[in-house]
Amino acid sequence: MKLSIVVPFKDPDPVHFSEMLAGISAADFSIFSFVELVLVNDGGTERCQQEIADFSRISPTLPVRLIELPINRGVSHARNIGMAESQGDWIALHDADDISMPDRFVKSALFLQQNPELIAVAGDLQVFNEHDNVLFMRLFPPDHDDICVDNLFYCAMAQTALMVNRALWSKSRVQYTDKMDMAQDWDFMIRLGHHGKLANLAIPLVRYRQHPKQRSSAISGEAANSHVRGIWARQLGYLGADIDPALLQVHGHLSPYWLWQISDIEQAWALSPRDVDRWCQHLISKNRISQYVDQAILGHKISRLKRHWQAWINSGDPATQIQSLF
């Protein structure tokens, strides 16, 4: 089996970049006949030559291919270039500031090999901070049907933990869309899922670094942007919903989009029970016809979202945090 690891970067923090490379050096590649590291410099001025040289010295059997783009085109374009240039049977995506678990690549590749209908697999994230303290575990749904339902609301697979079946991906012709401002991962996974099965291993595959300079930290307090709203609308369209502003507003405010729990506290608090009930009934009835996603899983998910919203409203305080045991 051949493996390609694709890492787009643009002027990364040198320490973060070195720790990312060290994680790859420490990984288990025992089942692979060939492994390559494809680094794509997305028009940055920091070429990371010293960090790359150190990696090559420590891991002389892992060839490095450095692709330098003349101008910054964004992470989607850089990923597309890196994936197109990859030679592996499996293509693992990697962010420049995260750290893979030592067994990530072996476990993902074996799972894809044992499940040839899968076009991609990812896994859970161990989120840590600048002091190397583990903050929490971010869990994702394991099975294809659950992923497809959750993809109605948020991106249900972590790109930094993703590995794709190159043959199925090439046949699908699905690429990342440029300039989607943090929604490109979600868009990619939805379209990829139309061409093959998806899965998440129910184990942490990557240590996900949370730090102030990353884009996801900057948008954690923002309302959902136009690209996110566009994906919500498109997904509801696939489901067969009659989309109107009121329906989309409820969907957006109740969606557990993983970078913000409630995009606008005041508007979510102002939703009427009538509109929430209409949203629930409309999605379930339309999906019963379209069969876009699993009906039972969708019904359970919508019931949980409605229940959480009702409990939050009944608390009488918008600052209340809602927790459930399962």
C-alpha positions in Angstrom: 0.0 0.0 0.0 1.2 3.5 -0.8 0.4 6.6 1.3 0.6 10.3 0.6 0.3 12.9 3.4 -0.8 16.3 2.1 0.0 19.3 4.3 -0.9 22.8 2.9 0.7 25.7 4.8 1.2 29.4 4.7 3.7 31.1 7.1 3.0 28.7 9.9 4.3 29.1 13.4 7.8 27.4 13.3 7.2 25.5 16.6 3.8 24.3 15.5 5.1 23.2 12.1 8.1 21.4 13.7 5.8 19.6 16.1 3.5 18.6 13.3 6.5 17.1 11.4 7.8 15.4 14.5 4.4 13.7 14.9 4.7 12.4 11.3 8.3 11.2 12.1 7.0 9.2 15.1 4.1 7.6 13.2 3.8 3.9 12.4 4.2 3.3 8.6 4.9 -0.4 8.9 2.2 -1.6 6.5 3.1 0.8 3.7 5.4 0.0 0.8 5.7 3.7 0.1 5.1 6.9 2.0 5.5 10.5 0.8 5.0 13.8 2.5 3.5 16.4 0.1 4.0 20.0 1.5 2.2 22.7 -0.3 3.4 26.3 0.4 0.4 28.4 -0.4 2.2 31.5 -1.5 3.8 32.2 2.0 7.0 34.0 2.5 8.1 31.5 5.3 9.4 28.4 3.4 10.2 26.4 6.5 13.4 25.2 5.0 15.1 24.5 8.4 12.1 22.6 9.7 11.9 20.5 6.6 15.6 19.8 6.6 15.4 18.7 10.2 12.5 16.3 9.3 14.5 14.8 6.4 17.5 14.3 8.6 15.4 12.5 11.3 13.2 10.6 8.8 15.5 9.9 5.8 13.3 7.2 4.4 10.2 9.5 4.1 10.6 11.5 0.9 9.4 15.1 1.0 7.9 16.8 -2.0 7.7 20.6 -1.6 5.3 22.4 -3.9 5.6 26.2 -3.8 2.7 28.1 -5.2 3.6 31.6 -6.6 0.7 33.4 -5.0 -1.7 32.7 -2.1 -4.9 31.0 -3.4 -6.3 29.6 -0.2 -6.3 26.3 1.6 -8.8 24.7 -0.8 -6.6 25.4 -3.9 -3.5 24.2 -2.0 -5.2 20.9 -1.0 -6.5 20.3 -4.5 -2.9 20.8 -5.9 -1.4 18.5 -3.2 -4.0 15.7 -3.7 -3.6 15.9 -7.5 0.2 15.5 -7.2 0.0 12.6 -4.7 1.1 9.1 -5.7 -0.5 7.1 -2.9 -3.3 4.7 -2.9 -4.5 6.5 0.2 -4.3 10.3 0.7 -4.2 11.6 4.3 -4.9 15.3 4.8 -3.1 17.1 7.6 -3.2 20.7 9.0 0.1 22.4 9.5 -0.4 23.0 13.3 -1.9 19.7 14.4 -0.3 16.4 15.5 -1.3 13.0 14.3 -1.5 10.1 16.7 1.2 7.5 16.0 -1.3 4.8 14.8 -3.5 7.2 12.8 -2.3 6.3 9.3 -2.1 2.5 9.8 -5.6 2.3 11.4 -7.2 4.6 8.8 -5.6 2.8 5.8 -6.5 -0.7 7.2 -10.1 0.4 7.7 -10.3 1.7 4.2 -8.8 -1.5 2.8 -11.2 -3.7 4.8 -14.2 -1.5 3.7 -13.7 -0.9 0.0 -17.0 0.9 -0.4 -15.7 3.7 1.8 -14.5 6.8 -0.1 -13.1 8.4 3.1 -12.6 7.9 6.8 -11.7 10.3 9.6 -11.9 10.2 13.4 -12.2 12.0 16.7 -10.0 14.9 17.8 -8.1 15.5 21.1 -8.2 19.2 21.5 -5.3 20.8 23.3 -4.1 24.4 24.0 -0.8 26.3 23.8 0.2 24.9 27.2 -0.2 21.3 25.9 -3.2 20.8 28.2 -6.0 18.6 26.8 -9.2 20.7 26.8 -11.7 18.1 25.6 -12.4 15.4 23.1 -14.4 16.2 20.0 -16.4 13.2 18.9 -17.9 12.6 15.5 -20.6 10.1 14.4 -19.1 6.8 13.2 -21.4 5.5 10.5 -22.3 6.8 7.1 -26.0 7.3 7.8 -25.3 9.2 11.0 -22.7 11.4 9.2 -25.1 12.2 6.4 -27.8 13.3 8.9 -25.3 15.4 10.9 -24.0 17.0 7.7 -27.4 18.7 7.4 -26.3 20.8 10.4 -22.5 20.9 10.6 -19.4 19.3 9.1 -19.4 15.8 10.6 -15.9 14.8 9.6 -12.6 16.5 10.7 -10.5 17.3 7.7 -7.2 17.2 9.6 -8.0 13.6 10.4 -9.2 12.6 6.9 -7.9 9.9 4.7 -9.5 9.2 1.3 -9.4 6.3 -1.1 -7.6 7.8 -4.0 -9.2 5.6 -6.7 -12.8 6.4 -5.5 -11.9 10.1 -5.0 -10.4 10.4 -8.5 -13.5 8.8 -10.0 -15.8 11.2 -8.1 -13.9 14.3 -9.4 -14.9 16.1 -6.2 -12.5 18.9 -5.3 -12.4 21.6 -2.6 -14.2 24.8 -3.5 -12.1 28.0 -3.3 -12.9 30.9 -1.1 -15.5 29.4 1.2 -14.1 30.8 4.5 -14.0 27.7 6.7 -17.0 26.0 5.1 -15.0 24.3 2.3 -14.4 21.2 4.5 -18.2 20.7 5.0 -19.0 21.4 1.4 -16.3 18.8 0.3 -17.6 16.1 2.6 -21.2 16.5 1.5 -20.3 16.2 -2.1 -17.9 13.3 -1.5 -20.6 11.5 0.4 -22.7 11.5 -2.8 -20.1 9.2 -4.4 -19.2 6.7 -1.7 -19.6 5.8 1.9 -18.1 7.8 4.8 -17.0 6.7 8.2 -15.4 8.0 11.4 -13.2 5.8 13.6 -14.5 6.1 17.1 -11.0 6.9 18.4 -8.9 10.0 18.5 -6.7 10.2 15.4 -5.3 13.7 15.7 -4.3 16.1 18.5 -6.0 19.3 17.3 -4.2 22.5 18.4 -6.5 25.3 19.6 -4.6 28.7 19.6 -5.5 32.4 19.1 -4.0 32.7 15.6 -6.1 30.0 13.9 -9.0 31.1 11.8 -11.5 28.8 13.7 -10.7 30.7 16.9 -11.4 34.0 15.2 -14.8 32.9 14.0 -16.0 31.2 17.2 -18.0 34.2 18.2 -19.3 35.1 14.7 -22.7 34.4 13.3 -22.8 31.8 10.5 -21.3 33.3 7.3 -23.0 33.3 3.9 -21.2 30.1 2.9 -22.5 28.2 5.9 -26.0 29.5 5.3 -25.7 28.5 1.7 -24.8 24.9 2.7 -27.8 24.8 5.0 -30.1 25.9 2.2 -28.6 23.5 -0.3 -28.8 20.6 2.1 -32.5 21.4 2.9 -33.0 21.6 -0.9 -31.6 18.1 -1.3 -33.9 16.9 1.4 -36.9 18.4 -0.5 -37.8 21.2 1.9 -39.7 24.2 0.7 -37.1 26.7 1.8 -38.1 30.1 3.1 -36.4 32.7 5.3 -38.3 31.5 8.5 -37.5 27.9 8.0 -33.8 28.6 7.3 -33.6 30.9 10.3 -34.8 28.1 12.6 -32.5 25.6 11.0 -29.5 27.8 11.4 -30.2 28.8 15.0 -30.8 25.2 16.1 -28.0 23.6 14.1 -25.1 22.5 16.4 -22.5 23.9 14.0 -19.3 22.9 15.8 -17.6 26.3 15.8 -20.5 28.0 17.6 -23.3 26.4 19.5 -25.9 29.1 18.9 -25.0 31.6 16.1 -27.2 34.5 17.5 -28.4 34.2 21.1 -31.0 36.9 20.8 -32.6 35.6 17.6 -32.5 32.0 18.8 -34.1 33.1 22.1 -36.8 34.9 20.0 -37.8 31.8 18.0 -41.4 30.9 18.5 -42.5 27.3 19.4 -44.8 27.4 16.4 -41.9 28.0 14.0 -39.8 25.3 15.7 -42.6 22.8 15.4 -43.1 23.7 11.8 -39.4 23.2 11.1 -39.4 19.8 12.8 -42.5 18.5 11.0 -41.5 19.9 7.6 -38.0 18.3 7.6 -39.4 14.9 8.7 -42.3 14.9 6.2 -40.2 16.1 3.2 -37.4 13.5 4.0 -40.0 10.8 4.1 -40.6 11.5 0.4 -37.1 12.2 -0.7 -35.3 9.6 1.5 -32.3 11.9 1.3 -31.1 10.7 4.7 -32.1 8.0 7.1 -35.6 8.8 8.4 -35.2 7.3 11.9 -31.9 9.0 12.6 -33.2 12.3 11.3 -36.2 12.1 13.5 -34.0 11.4 16.6 -31.6 14.2 15.8 -34.4 16.8 15.3 -36.2 15.7 18.5 -32.9 16.2 20.5 -32.3 19.6 19.0 -35.9 20.6 19.8 -35.6 19.2 23.3 -32.4 21.2 24.0 -33.9 24.4 22.6 -37.1 23.9 24.8 -35.0 23.2 27.9 -32.9 26.3 27.2 -36.0 28.5 26.8 -37.7 27.0 29.8 -34.7 27.9 31.9 -35.6 31.6 31.6 -32.0 32.6 31.2 -30.2 32.8 27.8 -26.9 32.2 29.6 -28.0 28.7 30.7 -25.8 25.8 29.5 -27.8 22.7 28.5 -26.1 19.3 29.1 -27.5 15.8 28.7 -26.1 12.5 29.7 -26.6 10.9 26.3 
